[in-house]
Amino acid sequence: MAGLILKAPYYKPGSKSKGGASRGGIADYIATRDGVELLRSGMANYVNERKGSNGMFTDAGEDINMAAIEREIDEHKGNVWTLIFSLSREDAERLGYNSAEQWMNLLRSHRNDIAREMRIRPENLRWYAAFHQKEEHPHCHVLVWSTDPKEAYLTVDGIRAIKKTFAHDIFRQDSMEIYQNQTYVRDALKKSFRDRMEEILDSIREEPYADPEMELLLMNLRMRLSEHKGKKVYGYLPKETKKIVDAVVKKIAAYPPLAELYDRWYEYQCDTFRLFTDKMPEKIPMEENKEFKSVRNMVVKLASEYVLAEPLNDFEEVQEIYAKGKKQFENGQRTGGLLHLEEAALCDPWCAVQLALLYQYQLHDTEACRNHLRLAAGQGYRPAEEILRRIDAGQSAYILGNLSSLLYHAGRVFADEVDEEFGPLVPAPYNGIDSKIRREQWAKDHGVNLTMG
């Protein structure tokens, strides 16, 4: 059960009680019924313990005249609400809300909050309240209306907002303790998340990582961030790059110690809600939770700063990695295959261009295609710039038909070979004087411009 219960019935003009009493009789009922706490002389100007006393109170400085209040309610042309705030006896005693005086102070301090949520101008607000000492659930009745009958309207959201405001004040100490515990867990979670990601990045850099999908995600993210011209902050990233960041957060958040910390954080969130409602908040995945936006920015920062692998300068090694990746991809092992193709692409522009075409024509991911062409162009491979311009112009068919003889060698070990259908194949551009001479000679023999930057 929620710590604070709030009910908000209302009475239309001309309403009658079951006994036939007028609407103004409601004021007399809550002010004089059994269990009402009478205020000491001076606390509400009029009230004392002589015959005819009542427990009604309102704003400071205003007299309590029951006959006038009842008459005003009967003659009012708009609705009159009865807000009923209730606590358990245990909470009322523990928190000090077991007296009319405490409730009077609370209501006076929040009278403008009530006016706001009920869409009443503060100067038009009329309210009178009385506290009832019930054994199990001490509660306070509050009559509310506006001097302007066109005002006053209370929605479900308004009731929830009033309840939350009052609960925050009543359960201030409890709320503070929950907040402190939740903050501690949140900070521990963020630190553990960072430690876990750094551990993953170090493992990927030093040796083959056990999770190829994670490795592929981080390599892809690293490449995209290196090409991103704007701020390297989650909110400024392209949609597809954000998806990769979210995927990384999701995978790291599934790590059992982190998942346990997130569960604890959510439980504290529920404890906060229990102060004023029985409806618990939805458990949002960490990658979608705005409370953990900083975690997504953490992923962006770490991925952009870390060198995931040492550059491969050896042609034989690049060739072997590319061939392995292509074979895996063609055999249905797409994740592992792409992982090796990405690694080769980071080291060799030729591999980057061929991977770009794979993304374009087999995976139908134009954004990834563009990113890999930019990568190749950034490595000085000028044909990649030409292909990129043509893709941006929507000339994909032209590229596939006229450049396939140059870029066809995606599934075989690239070397000096002659293909039965396409003729001589372009030798792969890799580091070294000898390789440059071979490329230039091939281009001269076949009339192809493969000028390197």
N, C-alpha and C positions, 0 to 999 in steps of 0.2 A: 504494500500500500504506500502511496505517495506520502511524504512527510507532511505536506500541507494540502488540505482538501478545500476546493472552492466551488460553490454552487452559485448560480446567478439567475434565479427565476425573475420574471418581471410581471407587472400588473398593468393592464390597459385602463384607460379612463372608464369609470363606472363599474369596475370590477367589485364583486361582493365576496365575502368569505362564505364558507359552508354554512355558518350560522346566520348569514344574512347581513353581517356587518359591512359597512362601507370600506373603501380602500384605506381611508385614514385610520381605521381601526387597527391596521397592521402595526402602525407606529406604537399605539398604546399596548398592543400585545407583546412586542419585543421589549418594551421598556419596563413592563411590570410583571411579566410572567414569572412563575417559580424558577428559581435558580439565577435570576438576574443579579448582578453585583451592583449594589448601590454605591455611588461615589460619595466621598466625604465632602462636607461643606467647603465651598470655595473652589473645588476642582472643576465644576461645571456651572458656576455662578448661581444657579437656581437650586440645585439638588442638595438635599440633606436628608436626614433620616426621620423626619417628621411624617405624619400621615400624608399620603399622596405622593411620597417620594418615588423616583424612578431611576433607572440606570442609564438614561440617555445622555450622550455627549456628542459634540461636534467641534467645529473650529474654535480655537481659543478666542475668548472675548464675546462669544455669542451666548445669549440667554436661551435656556431651555423652557419653552412654554408649550406643553403638550397639546392644549386646545388649539393653539395657533398652528402647530405642526400638522395636526390631524386635518384641520380645515384647509390648509394649503395643499396637502396631498389630495384631498377630495376634489378640490376645484382645479387641480392641475390638468391641462389639456393633453399632456403627453404621457408616456409610459414612466413607471416608477420601478426601479430595480431593487431587489434585495440580495446583496452579496453576502454569502455566508462563508466565513473563514473558519476552518476547523483543524485542530491538532489532536494528537493522542494525548492522554493524561501524562504519560511518561515524558513526551517531548515538551509539553507545556511547562511541567515542573522543572525539567532539566535546563530549559532555555530561558525561563523567567517570564513566559507568556501565559501566566496563570492569574492575571489580574486585569481589571478594567483599565487601570492607569497605564499599564504597558501597551495595551491595544490602542488606547486613546492617543498616546504619543506616536505609535507606529502609523496609525491612520492619518494623523495630522501631517506627518512628514512625507506621506505619499499621496496626499489628496490630489496634487496636480498630475501624478502618474495615472490615477484613476480617471481624471478628467480627460487626459490625452487619449487613453485607450477607448474611452466612451464617446470621443469626439464632441466634448463639451468645452467651451471656453472657460478657463479657470474662474473668471469672475461670475459665471452663470451657474457654477456647480453648487448644488445643495446636497448635503449629506448629514445623516444622523445615525448613530450606532449605539449598541448596547452589548455588553459581554455577559455570557451565560456560563456559570460554573457547573457544567455537567460532569458526572463522575468519570465517564470513559472518554468523552470527547468535548473538552471545553471549546466554545466557539463564540464568534462575534458576528452579529447581524448588522449590516450596513445598508440603510435606505439611501438610494442615490437617484437624483433627477436633475434636470436643468430648468432654470427659470424661463428659458426659451423652449417652448414645446416642439420646435422644429429641430432642435438638437437632441443629442443622446441616441447612440446606436452602438450596441455591443455585439461584436462578432465572436466566433469561436477563437480566432487568433487573438482578439482583444482580451478574452478571458484568460487565455494561456499566458499572455504577456503580463497581466496583472498578477497572476498567480506566481509567475517566475520572479517578478520584482519583489513581492512580499516574502517569498521563500528564501531568496538570496539574503534578505535582511534578517529574517527570523533565524535561519540556519547559518549565519555568518561564520561562526567558528567551525562548524562541520564542513562548510564549503571551502574554507581556507585550508583545512587539513587535507581534504580531498585534492584540492588544487596543488598543494605542495607535493603530495605523493605522486600525482599524475605528472607534474613537471619533472620530478626526479626520474621517473620511469621513461618519460619522453627523451630526456637528455641522455640517459643510459642507452636507449634504443638508437639514437642518432650516432653516438660514439661507437656502438657495436656495429652499426651498419657501415660506418666509415672503415673500421678495422677489417671487417669482412671483405669489403670491396678492395682495399689495398692488398689484402692477402691473396685475393683472386688475381689481381693484376700482376703481383709479383710471381705467382705460380705460372701464369701464362707467359711471362717474359723469360722465365728461367727454364721451363720444361713443358712438355705437352700437358695440357690441362685436362682434367677428367671429364669436364663438361664441354663438349665441342660447341653446343648451341650458345652457351654463355660466351665462349671465346669468340665465336663468330659475331655475336651481337656487339661486343666491345670493340672488335676490330672495325666493324662497319661504322659504329658510332665514332670511333677515333678518326676514321677517314672523312666522314661527313663534317665533323667539327673542324677538321683542318681546312676544309673548303668553305666553311661558313664565314661570310664577310661581316656579319653583324655581331652584336654582343653575344658572348658565349654564356647565355643565361636561358634557362628552360623556356621562359615566356617569349623569347625572341627567336626561337628555333622554328624551322619549317615543320609542318604537321607530321611528315614521315619520320623526321628525326626525333620528334617528341615521342612517337610510338616506340622507337627503339629504347629511348630512355625509360619509358614506362615498363617495357619488357624487362629491362635490367633490374629496375626496382622490384618488380614482381618476383623475379627469380631469387634475388638476394633476400627479400622479405620472407621467402618460404624457408630459409635456413632456420632449423628448429629453435635455437636460442633467441633469434630475432622474432620469430613468430610468437614465442611465449611472452616476450616483452610487449609485443603489440597487443596481445590478448589482455595483458594486465592494464595497459593504457586504456583499452576499450572498457574494461570493467570499472575503472575510475570515472570514465565518462558516463557510464550508466549510473554510478553512485550519485553524480551531480544531478542527473535527470530525476532520480528517485526522490529528490527533495521536493519536487513539485508536480510529478506526473508518474503514471503507471506505464506509459508508453515509452519504451526504450529507443534510443537512436539506432538507425541502421548501421551495421558494421561495414564501413566502407573500406575496400582494399587500400593498402598503404599508397600504391601508385596513383590512386584517385583522391586521396584525402588531402584537402587543402591545408590541414594542420601540419602536414609533412612535406610541404612544398620545398623546404630547404633540402630535403633528402634528394629530390630530383636535381636540384642545382648542384648538390654534392657530386652526383654521378657525372654531370656535365663537366665539372671542374676537374675531377680526378681523371676522367677519360681523356680530356684534352691535354692534360699535363704529362701523363705517363707515356713512356715509350714502351709499347707492348712487346716489341721484339727487336733484336739487333738487326740492322740492315744486312741483307744477304748479297755479298759482292761476287760470290762464286756462281758462274753461269750454270755449272753442272747441278748445283744444289737447287737453284731456281727452277731449272728444267724438270728436275725430279719432283719437286713439290707441285708444279703446275700439272704435270702428267698424272700424278696421283690424284689430285683434286678432280681433274676431268673424268678420270676413270670412275671414281666414286660417284660423281654426279650422274654419269650415264648409267650406272648400275643401281640407281634409286637411292643412294645414300647422299641425299641432297645437302643435309646440314654439314656433314663431314667434308663433302666435296667442296662446297662453297667456302668452307673454312680455309682449305688449302689454296683454292683459287684466289681468295682475298689476300692471303699471305704473299703469294707470288705477285699479285697485282701491285702491292705496296712496294715491291722491289724492282719491278720491270714494267715500263709503259706499254710494251707489247701485250703483256699479260693483262694489263688493266683494260686495254681496248677490247680484247677478246671477251673478257668478263663483262664489259659494258654491253656488247652485242648479245651475250647470253641472257643478261637481265632484260634487254629490250625485246628479244624475239622468242625466248622460251619462258621466262618468268613474267613477262609483261609488266615490268617495273621500270617505267621511263625515268623516274627520279633517280633510282639507283644507277641506271645507265648513264645519265648525265654526270652523276658524281664521279663515276669511274673514268669517264672521258676527261673530265676536268683534272682528275688525278694524273692521267697520262700526259695531258697538256702541260701540267705543272712540272712534270719531269723532263720537259723539253721535246716531247714527241708531237711535232706540228700537225701531222695528219689527224690527230685526235681533235684538234681545234676545228678542222674542216668538217669532220663527221658530226661534231657537236652542233655546228651552225646548221647543218642539213637536217639533223633531228629536230632542232628547234623550229625549223621551217616546215616540219611535217613531211619531209621527203624520205621517210623510212624505206619505202620500196626502192627508191633509187640507190640508197646505201646498200641494201641487201643484194641488189642485182649487180652493181658495179664495183663494190669493194670486197665482195666475198672471195675473189681470187687472191686478194692481198691478206685478208683476215680469216680465211677459211680454216687454217690449221689449228683449230681449237681443241680437237680431240686427239691429236697425235703429238709426239715429241717434236718440237720445232727444231729444225736443222736444215741443212742444204739438201732438199729432196725435190723430186719431180712428181707431181700428182697426175694421175691418169686423166682426170677431167680438166683441171685448172692449169696444168703446166707447172713451171718452176715456182716454188714456194719461197716466200720472203724469209731470209734467216732472221732469227729473233734478235732484236737490239739489246745488247747487254754491255756491261762495262768492259773497257779494254780497247787498246789501239787496234788490235787485230780484227776485232768484231766490226769496228767502224769501217776499216778498209773493205772488209767483205760486203757490208751493206752498200757502201758507195759503188763498189764494182758491180754488184747485182743490179742496182738502180740504173747504172750507165748501160749495162747490157740489155736491159728490158725497157728502157725509156720511162721509168717510173721515178717520180720525185719523192724521195724519202729523206729529205734534208732534216738533220737533227739540230736542235738548238744548242 
